Amino acid sequence: MQTISRVKGTQDFTDLTLYSFIVKEFEKQAQLYHFDRIETPILERVDLFKRSLGLETDIVSKEMFVIDTADKSEQICLRPEATAPTVRAFIELKPITPWKVYSFGPMFRYERPQKGRFRQFHQINMEIIGSASIAQDAQLITMLDRFFHEKLMLNNYALQLNFLGSYEDRAAYYDVLRAYLEKIDNVCKTCLQRKERNLMRIFDCKSDRCQEIFDKAPKIADHLSPESKKEWEKLQEDLSLLSVSFSYNPKLVRGLDYYNKTVFEFVSSDLGAQNAFCGGGRYDRLSMELGDSKEHPALGAAIGIERLMLLLEPMKDKLSLPQPAPLYVVMPLSGDQNPLALLLADTLHAANLATDTLLDGDSLKSMMRKANKMGAAYALILGDEEQQNKTVLAKNMMNGQQEQVAQIDLVGYLKQ
Ligand code: HAM
């Protein structure tokens, strides 16, 4: 019979040390900046994303994992991102604002898998809902930059920043950009489609020729209202004040429709084609678009955990990763000693000593090999002799020394 392999674009994590380290360190950072943890469901209604991300975005048009409910009464999906669910929760819960929350967990997008790109991937997501001040944007970006640089010791990355203006600025800019594109007839087919359906996304085009054309295109940051211009300048000033390095990328538009004003990405050349390991921005109208009666200006970001792991893997030694507790392995030499092995392991567990018990009747040689592979600190051997004398043969796996220890003294002996 054929075996069943894992679904394309998914992974089995076997060593979660780095994953847990990233999440734990982020949780400390989130507490420092006064964010609370929330958890929203993995299943959401498809309409939530259609309305928030936009019908023409890649995620909604081709990347959703959609499920018809058994009675066919509605379509639900595996969440592709966490911002829309968080805003939905905000509207339902009506918490006091600003609501500063973070969450982490799996997201799902039907993309072509490649290095750093999966169909099930994991994000740490954070949102600040109910704050209009652009100084908030500077603080969120600073929190992330300090996290990457100071807590995770990352150096080889850059922060890219753009300012998309207000929704009105954007509408006016669309006319300018369209007029510019009308004069150009050699952009690619995808750009021609985007020109009609999702204009700003032309800047994401992969073709070098299109990119050359867009280098000369009018930039939104040069077409801002005086009020937006002031905010854009303030954001840059605040980041400089806080010594956060950034580069202005006029082509950074992000693939989701809900953004206005600030958009940013943390990128690293060490990642290859999928170079962004964190992205975010402001989305002042999303709560209204999801049916709330009033606007709740908001901003947020998400970190791609797999991409951060790729960056941290080669420099793991520099990080203070948690060391596993010493492991003790109990080895009954025959089935007769199994009950004693269970009792002894129970005593060690009660004393908080990490203990495994080999109960399958393997030879001593094979059990020692297993203990070695497990990285055991001690092998605790129980044969007829030990059973009769109420002792254990405790073998130090580092130096090979062994000693008969009274069973009653074992915990004290191992804790020494
Ligand atoms: P996003 O840029 O779509 O933004 O995703 C954020 C990060 O998730 C990316 O920078 C990347 O590191 C990671 N990521 C995205 N897709 C994949 C994939 N297929 N495989 C592996 N990693 C991936 C958002 O999701 C927004 N909700 C961020 C946000 C929060 N904006 C405001 N608040």
Boltz pocket constraint, residues with backbone or C-beta under 6 A from the ligand:
constraints:
  - pocket:
      binder: B
      contacts: [[A, 80], [A, 81], [A, 82], [A, 83], [A, 109], [A, 111], [A, 116], [A, 117], [A, 118], [A, 119], [A, 121], [A, 122], [A, 123], [A, 125], [A, 126], [A, 127], [A, 266], [A, 276], [A, 277], [A, 278], [A, 279], [A, 280], [A, 281], [A, 282], [A, 299], [A, 300], [A, 301], [A, 302], [A, 303], [A, 304], [A, 305], [A, 306], [A, 307]]
      max_distance: 6.0
